[in-house]
Amino acid sequence: MPVLSRVLGVATAGFGVLEFARPDLYGTAAGLGPPSRALRTLHHTLGVRDVVIGVGMTLAPAGTPLRTVTAVRVFSDLTDAVAFGLNAPADKRAKSLAVALGYAGLCALSLRWADR
């Protein structure tokens, strides 16, 4: 059973709900600037993305469906890393990159058991 994928799916959905409900939380932690309508819109969008992907990782049948949605999660984390790498201030960049790349790595690792 792909336990790691399921745990990461629940965590992803939870992060998405938090990001949607408190959009200023992640932007402030990443040092992207003061709360603004644009950042809230971005974080609402990312929150919905993460809820959808997280539910998919939690409920998708093992095999190709789970591998596909997990690959989407990895790709999403990699694009987040690029965005934070380009936009986070220097003093927050390493932490932002570590979080995004670390989560991408965990999700990529979970692909090993996604067929069971």
N, C-alpha and C positions, 0 to 999 in steps of 0.2 A: 504494500500500500504506500502511496506517495505522501507520507506524513509531512515531510518538510515542505512540500509544495502547498499542502492544505494549511499548515500553520502560517506560512508566508502569505497565503491568500487572505486568511482572516486578518493578519496584521496589516496587509495592504489596504483592505477594505476599511479597517479601523482608522488608519492614517488618513485615508480619503475623507471619511466622515469628519474627522477632526479638522482637516484642512478646509473643508467646505464650511463647517460651522464657525471656525475661528481663522479666517483667511490671513489675518495679520500675523499670526503666530510664526509661520514658517518664513515669511518675508523678513520679519524682524530678526529671527535667529540667523538667517543667512546674510544679514546686513544689506539687504537690497534697498534700503531707504525707508523713509517714514510711510505709514499706511497711506494708500491712495486708492482711488477708484480703479485705476489700471491694475495695480497689484492685487487688489481684491478680486477683480474679474479673472486674472490669471490663476489665482489660487482656487477660486470656485471651479474653474475649468479643470485644473489638475486634480482637485478633490473628486469631482465626478469621474474623471478618467480612472483614478485609483480605486474608487468603489467598484466600478464596472469590472476592471481587471481583477481586483481582489475576489469578487464574487465568482468570476469565471475560474480563477485558480482554485477556489474552494469547492466548486460544484462540477467542474468539467470532468467527464469520464477520463480515466487513466488512458494513456496512449497519445495519439495525435492531437485530440482536442486540448488536453492538458499541456502538452509540449508547445502547442501553438500559443495559447494564452500566456504561458510562462515566458516564451520568447518575446512576446509583446511587452511583458513587464520588464525584461532585461533591456530591450530596446528603449523603452520609456526612461528607465534609469540612466542609460547612457546618454540620451538626449538631455536629461536633467543635468548630468555632469558637465556636458558641453556648455549649457546655458549658464550654470553657476560658475564654471571656469572663466567664461567671458565676462560675466556681470557682477559677481560677488566682489566686494572690496578685498584687498590683499590680505588683511588680517582675518577674514572669514573664509577665504577661498579654500584653504587646505581642508578645513573641517567639512565644508559643503561638499567638496569633491570626495572626501573619504566616506561620507554617509551615502552619497549616490552610488559610488563605485562599489562600496561594500555590499549594499543591498543588491546591486546588479550581480555581484559575484555569488551571493547566497542563492539568488534565484537561478542563476546559471548552474550552480552546483545541484540544485534540486532537480534539474532536468535528468540527472543520472538515474533517478528513481521514478520518473514520470510515467513510465510504461507499465509499472507493476500494479 
